[in-house]
């Protein structure tokens, strides 16, 4: 019977390791570089993108005129819903670990169940601290004599690039290779 509890403990520890990797993946940096083309003149496209970024809370952080680069910075907030979800998962997982420990060592009584009061809030706090960060967005104007419009190379968070393509795609006639809007699933 003891081997049954040991294997349950092993599975619970593996679930805890999975939760740690889920926390890491939820707050992972997803910076991507994409090339966007528009038949409109560069000044019109840059002004449109600049206004859109200011509306979304991004601040211009300088640039390099020689390299034709504009840099913006913005604070990326964590998702409250995901923080609550991770706190619930952490609390339930910690309570399960406590139950397994109680079964292995019955003389401890109910004390291992208090792991749930540590695991739940700590999972949400770890996610919040890692996901709240300042990110940068870099726009580079590419000169191409063969193309009459504008070519921009943008380095930013993947979600920001998707929002840009959806919001500005029609008004500025932006076109990319479409890989941002396609799902791997």
WORANOR-V65853 format. One record per backbone hydrogen bond with DSSP energy under -0.5 kcal/mol. CO is the residue of the C=O (numbers start at 1). NH is the residue of the N-H. If there is no record, write none. Layout:
CO | NH
CO | NH
//
This chain:
1 | 5
2 | 6
3 | 7
4 | 8
5 | 9
6 | 10
7 | 11
8 | 12
9 | 13
10 | 14
11 | 15
12 | 16
13 | 17
14 | 18
15 | 19
16 | 20
17 | 21
18 | 22
19 | 23
20 | 24
21 | 25
22 | 26
23 | 27
25 | 28
30 | 158
32 | 156
34 | 36
34 | 154
36 | 152
37 | 175
38 | 150
41 | 45
42 | 46
43 | 47
44 | 48
45 | 49
46 | 50
47 | 51
48 | 52
49 | 53
50 | 54
51 | 55
52 | 56
53 | 58
54 | 57
59 | 73
62 | 71
64 | 68
64 | 69
68 | 141
69 | 64
70 | 139
71 | 61
71 | 62
72 | 137
73 | 59
74 | 76
74 | 135
75 | 77
76 | 133
78 | 80
79 | 83
80 | 84
81 | 85
82 | 86
83 | 87
84 | 88
85 | 89
86 | 90
87 | 91
88 | 92
89 | 93
90 | 94
91 | 95
92 | 96
93 | 97
94 | 98
95 | 99
96 | 100
97 | 101
98 | 102
99 | 103
100 | 104
101 | 105
105 | 108
106 | 109
108 | 111
110 | 113
111 | 114
112 | 115
113 | 116
114 | 117
114 | 118
115 | 118
115 | 119
116 | 120
118 | 122
119 | 123
120 | 124
121 | 125
122 | 126
123 | 127
124 | 128
125 | 129
126 | 130
127 | 131
128 | 132
131 | 133
133 | 76
133 | 135
135 | 74
137 | 72
138 | 155
139 | 70
140 | 142
140 | 153
142 | 144
142 | 151
144 | 147
150 | 38
151 | 142
152 | 36
152 | 154
153 | 140
154 | 34
154 | 156
155 | 138
156 | 32
157 | 161
158 | 162
159 | 163
160 | 164
161 | 165
162 | 166
163 | 167
164 | 168
165 | 169
168 | 172
168 | 174
169 | 174
175 | 37
178 | 182
//
